[in-house]
Amino acid sequence: MTDDVWKRNEIASPCVKICVVHPEARICTGCYRSIEEIGGWSGMTDAERAQIMDELPARKSSLTKRRGGRRARLKKT
């Protein structure tokens, strides 16, 4: 059996299998898609996917990294 059956002619997912959602921005820190975009990816047209792919590089710089782990989060409240 080959994997040729599963190959499709469409824009590939930007998923890098590092799925951690930024708590405030609600964007995956691995692929930079929103939760809604991740959930709807398989039902999107190629044009919709291409638009999202074009926007992803700009999203990387908009995310602030948390420092200090759980202790830092507890100090915020």
N, C-alpha and C positions, 0 to 999 in steps of 0.2 A: 504494500500500500504506500502511496506517495502522498506528500503534503500538497500536491498541485490542486487538489480539490478545494483546499482552504485558501488558496491565493486569490485575492480579488484585486481588481484594477481600481483602487481608490486611494485617497490620501491616508497614509498610515497614522496611527495614534502617536502622539508625542510622549506617551507614557514611558518612564524610565524605571518603573517598579520601585520607586521610593515614594510611597504614598503617605504623606504627612500633610494634613490640612492646617494652614496658618489660622489660628483662632479668630483673629479680627478680620482679616481680608477674605477668609473662606476660599483660599486658593491653595492648590496642592503645591508644596515646595519642591516637588520633583519635576513636574511637567508644566506648572504655572497655569493650569486650567482651573476654572471655578468648579464647584461641586455640580452645578447645573450642566456645565459643558461636558464634564466627565460622564454624567448620567445619560445625556442625550446624544453623545458622540456617534453611536451606531446608527441613529436615525437621521443624522444630518446629511445635507447634500454636500457635494465636493466644494461648492462655492462657500458654504457656511464654514466648513472645516478649514479651507484655505484662509479665510478671513481671520479665524481664531489663531491659526499657525503664524500669521503675520504679526499678530498682537503679542504673542508670547514673550519675545525678547524684552520688550519694554516692561513687562510685568515683573521680571526678575528684580530690577532695581527698586521697585516700589515696595517690596517686602522687607520689613525690618526683622532682623534675627533676634530671637530671645536669648538672653544670657542669664545664667544662674540657675536654670532648671526650676524645680518645684519650690525651692526656697525663695527665689526671686518672685515667683507668682504669688506666693503667700504674703510677701511684704507689700504687694500692690494693694491688697484689700484691707 
